[in-house]
Amino acid sequence: MNPSPRQAPVVAALRDLLEQAAARAAALSDNALEDGYPLDSSAVISLRQQVRAIDLLILQSSATPTP
């Protein structure tokens, strides 16, 4: 990966945020298993929609033509 100088700090910050999000998702899973109380389906749908939106934006950034 070789982001432009402008993109490098954005990529680094996004990686950090994604690591934090993954840790929190793991905590949701662990809590649901330990408590025996699953996350509400509407919350799951909402969170998954946010993840998909982020995924699409990342994919779009790779398809944007370079000036």
N, C-alpha and C positions, 0 to 999 in steps of 0.2 A: 504494500500500500504506500502510495506516494502522493498524499494530498498537496494541493497548492499551499503556498504560505498563508493565504487567507483562510483556507479550509482547515489547516492543521489544528489550530486551537479549538475549532468547532468540533472536529472529529474527536479530539482528546476529551473534551467536555462531555460529548455524547457517550463515549465509551464509559466514562465514570458514572454517568447517570444510568446507563444500561446495567452496569455491574450492581449499582444500588437497587435498581428495579428487580433484578434477578434475585438478589438477597431477600427482598421483601416478598417476592412471589414464593420463594422457598419457605419463608416464615408463614405465609398464608396456608400453604400446603401442610406444613408441619402442625400448625395450630388446628387445622380441620381434622387431621388424623388423630392428634392427641386428644382433642376435645370431643371427637365424634360428632361434630357439628359442622356440616359443610357450608361453604360460602353460598349466599343467596344467588340463585340463578340469574337474576337481573344484574347483580354486581359482576358476575362472571362475564355476562354478555357485554356489559359496558367496558370492562377492562380489556377484553379481547378486541373490541372495536378500536380502542385506543392503540393497542399494539399493532393492529393491522394498518391503521392510519400512519403510524410511524414507519412501518415497513414500506408502505407505498411511497412515502416521501424519500426514504433512503434509496429505494429503487429508482425513483425519478431523478435523483441527483446523479446517478450513474449514467442515465440516458441523456442528460442535458449536454448539448454540443459545446465543445470548448471553443471560445472565441479565437 
